[in-house]
Amino acid sequence: MNSTQSATAVPDTIPYTQEPVQHDIDIRLGRPGQAWAHAYKRPCDFIAALAGLICISPLLLLITLMLIICQGGNPFFRQIRIGRNLKPFAVLKFRTMTNERDAAGELLPEEERITFIGKILRGTSLDELPELLNVLMGHMSFIGPRPWVPEQMETFPIGVRRHRMRIRPGISGLAQIQGRNNLTFRQRVFYDLRYQKRLSFILDLKICVYTLYKVLCRDGIEQRPDALSHVNMASLKNSKTPEQN
């Protein structure tokens, strides 16, 4: 490899794989399982998503009706996120906020737009349930890096973006059980890259169990204010989306 190739390939990833973070959960990552990653993970995702949608269909219907009655309008929220190999897709969630704006046409703060039922859905992570359809369609996996909006992805070097999104994004992931929204985006990248190195069935199973624990504890729901501290937040101000997690 010549010096030019080395200069463009290394700096994008090394700072994130060495990012100093404090582990919320001391989880043994184990050895990577190539067969699971390349042959079995997607079929298992499909079967589990289909079974899950069938089992919780009464709950999905109940939440949908409650949102229509209490909030009015479309009970679902669609947003463009960046998926595997940096391909955009529309993630589907239950709507938890209104799109109210001030006199200048700017969106009101989240705390003023979130509805009562929206707080309940977010606090219990039930707003994420429609993402099972994304898993079923192959846009997402149960476990993987969380899909971010394009504006968030663009704050990182292209090499980091490509490396992070070599696999399908997930409903939950290693970063979610290690702090979720309490982590900065740099720390989330650190865990996403670490997960890819040790991807295996056992690790995915552990993350599923710890995810349930985190949801029950309602941990890391609120976004930390310095989550994107490595960039100028003004660069994201004009591209703010109505609702995102």
C-alpha positions as CSV (number, residue, x, y, z in Angstrom):
1,M,0.0,0.0,0.0
2,N,1.4,3.4,-0.9
3,S,1.6,6.4,1.4
4,T,-1.4,8.1,-0.2
5,Q,-3.7,5.1,0.4
6,S,-2.5,4.8,4.0
7,A,-3.2,8.4,4.7
8,T,-6.8,8.3,3.5
9,A,-7.7,4.9,5.0
10,V,-6.2,5.0,8.5
11,P,-7.1,8.4,10.1
12,D,-10.9,8.0,9.5
13,T,-11.2,4.9,11.7
14,I,-8.4,4.8,14.3
15,P,-9.6,7.7,16.5
16,Y,-13.0,6.0,16.9
17,T,-11.7,2.5,17.6
18,Q,-9.5,4.0,20.4
19,E,-12.2,6.4,21.8
20,P,-11.9,6.3,25.6
21,V,-15.3,5.5,27.1
22,Q,-16.6,4.1,30.4
23,H,-18.5,0.9,30.0
24,D,-22.0,1.0,31.4
25,I,-22.2,-2.8,31.2
26,D,-19.2,-5.1,31.3
27,I,-20.2,-7.5,28.6
28,R,-17.9,-10.2,27.2
29,L,-17.9,-9.8,23.5
30,G,-16.6,-13.3,22.7
31,R,-15.2,-14.5,19.4
32,P,-16.7,-13.3,16.1
33,G,-19.0,-15.7,14.2
34,Q,-18.6,-15.3,10.5
35,A,-21.3,-17.9,9.7
36,W,-23.8,-16.1,11.8
37,A,-23.1,-12.7,10.2
38,H,-23.1,-13.9,6.6
39,A,-25.6,-16.8,6.5
40,Y,-28.0,-17.0,9.5
41,K,-28.5,-13.5,10.9
42,R,-30.8,-12.2,8.1
43,P,-33.1,-15.3,8.0
44,C,-33.4,-15.2,11.8
45,D,-34.2,-11.5,11.7
46,F,-37.0,-12.2,9.1
47,I,-38.5,-15.0,11.0
48,A,-38.4,-13.2,14.4
49,A,-39.8,-10.0,12.9
50,L,-42.7,-11.8,11.2
51,A,-43.5,-13.8,14.4
52,G,-43.2,-10.6,16.5
53,L,-45.6,-8.6,14.2
54,I,-48.1,-11.4,14.4
55,C,-47.9,-11.8,18.2
56,I,-48.1,-8.0,19.0
57,S,-50.5,-7.1,16.3
58,P,-53.3,-6.4,18.9
59,L,-50.9,-4.1,20.7
60,L,-49.9,-2.3,17.5
61,L,-53.6,-1.8,16.6
62,L,-54.4,-0.5,20.1
63,I,-51.5,2.1,20.0
64,T,-52.5,3.1,16.5
65,L,-56.1,3.8,17.5
66,M,-55.0,5.7,20.7
67,L,-52.7,7.9,18.6
68,I,-55.5,8.6,16.1
69,I,-57.9,9.5,18.9
70,C,-55.6,11.5,21.1
71,Q,-53.3,13.2,18.5
72,G,-55.3,13.0,15.3
73,G,-53.7,12.7,11.9
74,N,-51.2,10.0,10.8
75,P,-50.2,7.9,13.8
76,F,-47.0,6.9,12.1
77,F,-43.7,8.8,11.6
78,R,-41.5,8.2,8.6
79,Q,-38.0,9.6,8.4
80,I,-35.1,9.1,6.0
81,R,-32.2,7.3,7.7
82,I,-28.9,6.0,6.4
83,G,-28.8,2.2,6.1
84,R,-26.4,-0.5,5.0
85,N,-23.7,0.6,2.6
86,L,-24.9,4.2,3.1
87,K,-28.2,3.6,1.2
88,P,-31.0,5.8,2.6
89,F,-34.3,4.2,3.6
90,A,-37.5,5.3,5.4
91,V,-37.6,4.2,9.1
92,L,-41.1,3.8,10.5
93,K,-42.1,4.7,14.1
94,F,-45.1,5.7,16.1
95,R,-45.5,9.5,16.1
96,T,-44.8,11.0,19.5
97,M,-44.6,14.7,18.7
98,T,-46.5,17.3,16.8
99,N,-45.0,19.5,14.1
100,E,-45.9,22.8,15.8
101,R,-43.8,25.8,14.7
102,D,-43.3,29.3,16.0
103,A,-44.1,32.6,14.2
104,A,-40.8,32.4,12.3
105,G,-41.6,28.9,11.0
106,E,-39.1,27.2,13.2
107,L,-40.0,24.0,15.0
108,L,-40.8,24.4,18.7
109,P,-38.5,22.7,21.3
110,E,-39.2,19.0,21.7
111,E,-40.5,19.4,25.2
112,E,-43.3,21.6,23.9
113,R,-44.2,19.3,21.0
114,I,-44.1,15.9,22.6
115,T,-47.6,14.7,23.5
116,F,-48.7,12.9,26.7
117,I,-49.1,9.6,25.0
118,G,-45.8,10.3,23.2
119,K,-44.0,10.5,26.5
120,I,-45.4,7.1,27.5
121,L,-44.4,5.5,24.2
122,R,-40.9,6.9,24.3
123,G,-40.4,6.1,28.0
124,T,-41.3,2.4,27.3
125,S,-39.7,2.4,23.8
126,L,-43.0,1.3,22.3
127,D,-42.6,3.9,19.7
128,E,-39.9,1.7,18.1
129,L,-42.3,-1.3,17.5
130,P,-43.1,-0.3,13.8
131,E,-39.4,-0.8,13.0
132,L,-40.2,-4.5,13.0
133,L,-41.6,-3.8,9.5
134,N,-38.2,-2.3,8.5
135,V,-36.6,-5.5,9.8
136,L,-39.0,-7.6,7.8
137,M,-38.3,-5.7,4.6
138,G,-34.5,-6.1,5.1
139,H,-33.8,-2.4,5.8
140,M,-32.8,-3.2,9.4
141,S,-31.7,-5.9,11.7
142,F,-32.7,-6.5,15.4
143,I,-29.1,-5.8,16.4
144,G,-26.7,-3.4,14.7
145,P,-25.6,0.3,14.7
146,R,-28.6,2.6,15.0
147,P,-29.5,4.3,11.7
148,W,-28.9,8.1,11.8
149,V,-30.3,10.9,9.8
150,P,-28.1,12.1,6.9
151,E,-27.1,15.3,8.6
152,Q,-25.8,13.4,11.6
153,M,-23.8,10.9,9.4
154,E,-22.3,13.8,7.4
155,T,-20.5,15.1,10.5
156,F,-18.2,12.1,10.3
157,P,-15.4,11.3,7.7
158,I,-16.6,9.2,4.8
159,G,-14.3,6.3,5.8
160,V,-16.0,6.1,9.2
161,R,-19.4,6.3,7.7
162,R,-18.7,3.4,5.3
163,H,-17.1,1.3,7.9
164,R,-19.9,1.8,10.4
165,M,-22.6,1.0,7.9
166,R,-21.1,-2.1,6.4
167,I,-23.9,-4.0,8.1
168,R,-27.6,-3.4,8.5
169,P,-28.6,-0.9,11.1
170,G,-30.4,-2.3,14.2
171,I,-33.3,-1.6,16.5
172,S,-30.8,-1.9,19.3
173,G,-27.0,-2.4,19.5
174,L,-23.9,-2.4,21.7
175,A,-24.0,1.4,22.0
176,Q,-27.6,1.3,23.2
177,I,-26.9,-1.1,26.1
178,Q,-23.8,0.9,27.0
179,G,-25.5,4.2,27.5
180,R,-28.0,4.8,24.6
181,N,-28.6,8.6,24.4
182,N,-26.2,9.2,27.3
183,L,-23.3,8.6,24.9
184,T,-21.8,11.1,22.5
185,F,-22.0,10.2,18.9
186,R,-18.2,9.6,18.9
187,Q,-18.7,7.0,21.7
188,R,-21.6,5.4,19.8
189,V,-19.3,5.0,16.8
190,F,-16.7,3.4,19.0
191,Y,-19.2,0.8,20.2
192,D,-20.6,0.3,16.6
193,L,-17.1,-0.5,15.3
194,R,-16.3,-2.7,18.2
195,Y,-19.5,-4.7,17.7
196,Q,-18.7,-5.4,14.1
197,K,-15.4,-6.9,15.1
198,R,-17.1,-9.4,17.5
199,L,-20.4,-9.9,15.7
200,S,-21.8,-13.3,16.7
201,F,-25.0,-15.0,17.7
202,I,-24.1,-15.1,21.4
203,L,-23.2,-11.4,21.4
204,D,-26.5,-10.5,19.6
205,L,-28.4,-12.6,22.2
206,K,-26.6,-10.8,25.1
207,I,-27.5,-7.5,23.6
208,C,-31.2,-8.5,23.3
209,V,-31.3,-9.4,26.9
210,Y,-29.5,-6.3,28.1
211,T,-31.8,-4.2,25.8
212,L,-34.8,-5.5,27.6
213,Y,-33.2,-4.7,30.9
214,K,-32.4,-1.1,29.8
215,V,-36.0,-0.6,28.5
216,L,-37.5,-1.8,31.8
217,C,-35.1,0.6,33.7
218,R,-36.0,3.4,31.2
219,D,-32.3,4.2,31.0
220,G,-30.8,6.7,28.5
221,I,-34.0,8.0,27.0
222,E,-33.1,11.7,26.9
223,Q,-30.5,12.9,24.5
224,R,-27.4,14.4,26.1
225,P,-26.9,18.1,25.0
226,D,-23.3,17.5,23.9
227,A,-23.9,14.4,21.9
228,L,-22.5,16.0,18.8
229,S,-19.8,18.0,20.6
230,H,-17.2,17.2,18.0
231,V,-18.9,19.4,15.4
232,N,-20.3,22.8,15.2
233,M,-24.0,22.4,16.2
234,A,-24.9,25.3,14.0
235,S,-24.3,23.1,11.0
236,L,-27.3,21.0,12.0
237,K,-29.6,23.8,13.0
238,N,-31.1,24.4,9.5
239,S,-31.5,20.7,8.8
240,K,-33.4,19.9,12.0
241,T,-36.0,17.2,11.5
242,P,-39.4,17.1,13.2
243,E,-38.7,14.0,15.2
244,Q,-35.7,11.7,15.6
245,N,-34.2,9.1,17.9
